[in-house]
């Protein structure tokens, strides 16, 4: 892995592929001044094609994905509410760093541009 690439291995090892964070929920956004890292935490899961006894798609592989962010240069967040479900989350290369974009399905959406972003994951008991 190149030094200037995001290490998604925690996510791909847990889910078995790259996750697009569809229907994941933003649990918290903690923006701090440097040198302290800012943190975005997202509850994610795998949605299966089979359904439960109530007709809902069966969910498993529940996890809390944490994005630790340093060197924020631009930041815009809107529509925070009680759920904050995402359509998707994407991170792309930007000049001298990365752009993290959250497309909201219901609630929060926005973006930030920062020098570095790291990704960790811990299992979540749903």
C-alpha positions as CSV (number, residue, x, y, z in Angstrom):
1,X,0.0,0.0,0.0
2,X,1.3,3.5,-0.9
3,X,1.9,5.9,1.9
4,X,-0.7,8.3,0.7
5,X,-3.5,5.7,0.3
6,X,-6.3,5.0,2.8
7,X,-6.0,1.6,4.4
8,X,-9.5,0.0,4.1
9,X,-8.3,-3.5,5.3
10,X,-10.3,-3.4,8.5
11,X,-13.5,-2.9,6.5
12,X,-12.7,-5.3,3.7
13,X,-11.5,-8.0,6.2
14,X,-14.8,-7.7,8.2
15,X,-17.3,-7.4,5.3
16,X,-15.4,-9.5,2.8
17,X,-15.4,-6.6,0.3
18,X,-15.4,-2.8,0.1
19,X,-18.5,-1.5,1.8
20,X,-20.4,1.5,0.3
21,X,-22.1,2.3,3.7
22,X,-25.6,2.3,2.2
23,X,-28.1,2.6,5.0
24,X,-25.3,2.9,7.6
25,X,-25.9,5.4,10.3
26,X,-23.6,8.2,11.5
27,X,-23.4,7.8,15.2
28,X,-21.2,10.7,16.1
29,X,-19.1,13.5,14.6
30,X,-16.4,15.0,16.9
31,X,-14.5,17.8,15.3
32,X,-11.4,18.9,17.0
33,X,-8.6,21.4,16.4
34,X,-5.2,20.0,15.4
35,X,-3.2,18.3,16.7
36,X,-6.1,16.3,18.2
37,X,-7.8,14.0,15.6
38,X,-11.4,14.6,14.7
39,X,-13.5,11.4,14.6
40,X,-16.6,10.3,12.7
41,X,-18.2,7.0,13.9
42,X,-20.6,5.1,11.7
43,X,-22.7,2.0,12.5
44,X,-22.5,-0.3,9.5
45,X,-23.7,-3.8,8.7
46,X,-24.2,-6.3,5.9
47,X,-27.7,-6.6,4.4
48,X,-28.4,-10.0,3.1
49,X,-30.8,-11.0,0.3
50,X,-32.9,-13.3,2.6
51,X,-35.6,-12.0,4.9
52,X,-36.6,-12.6,8.5
53,X,-40.0,-13.7,9.8
54,X,-41.3,-10.1,9.5
55,X,-40.2,-9.7,5.9
56,X,-37.2,-7.5,6.7
57,X,-33.9,-8.1,5.1
58,X,-31.6,-10.0,7.5
59,X,-28.7,-8.0,8.8
60,X,-25.4,-9.3,10.1
61,X,-21.7,-8.3,10.5
62,X,-22.7,-5.3,12.6
63,X,-19.7,-2.9,13.2
64,X,-18.7,0.5,14.4
65,X,-16.4,2.0,11.8
66,X,-14.3,4.9,13.0
67,X,-12.7,7.5,10.7
68,X,-9.9,9.4,12.5
69,X,-9.1,12.6,10.7
70,X,-6.3,15.2,11.0
71,X,-5.5,18.4,9.2
72,X,-9.1,19.5,8.3
73,X,-9.0,22.3,5.8
74,X,-12.6,22.4,4.7
75,X,-15.8,21.2,6.4
76,X,-19.5,21.3,5.6
77,X,-22.1,19.2,7.4
78,X,-25.9,19.8,7.3
79,X,-29.2,18.1,8.2
80,X,-28.1,16.4,11.4
81,X,-31.1,14.5,12.9
82,X,-32.0,11.5,15.1
83,X,-31.1,8.9,12.5
84,X,-28.5,10.1,10.0
85,X,-28.7,7.2,7.5
86,X,-26.4,7.4,4.5
87,X,-26.9,6.6,0.8
88,X,-23.1,6.1,0.6
89,X,-19.8,7.3,1.9
90,X,-16.8,7.9,-0.4
91,X,-13.2,9.0,0.2
92,X,-11.3,10.3,-2.8
93,X,-7.9,11.9,-3.2
94,X,-7.8,15.7,-3.0
95,X,-5.0,18.2,-3.4
96,X,-2.6,17.5,-0.4
97,X,-5.0,15.1,1.2
98,X,-8.4,13.5,1.0
99,X,-12.1,14.4,0.6
100,X,-14.6,12.4,2.7
101,X,-18.1,12.7,1.4
102,X,-21.3,11.5,3.1
103,X,-24.4,11.4,0.9
104,X,-27.4,11.4,3.2
105,X,-30.4,9.3,2.7
106,X,-32.2,10.6,5.8
107,X,-30.3,13.2,7.9
108,X,-26.7,14.2,7.8
109,X,-24.8,14.8,4.6
110,X,-21.7,16.8,3.8
111,X,-18.0,16.6,3.2
112,X,-14.7,17.4,4.6
113,X,-11.2,17.8,3.2
114,X,-8.3,16.8,5.4
115,X,-4.6,15.9,5.3
116,X,-5.1,12.3,6.5
117,X,-7.8,9.8,7.3
118,X,-7.4,6.4,9.0
119,X,-10.1,3.7,9.3
120,X,-10.6,1.3,12.1
121,X,-13.5,-1.1,12.9
122,X,-14.8,-2.9,15.9
123,X,-17.7,-5.4,16.1
124,X,-21.0,-4.0,17.3
125,X,-23.6,-5.9,19.2
126,X,-27.0,-4.9,17.6
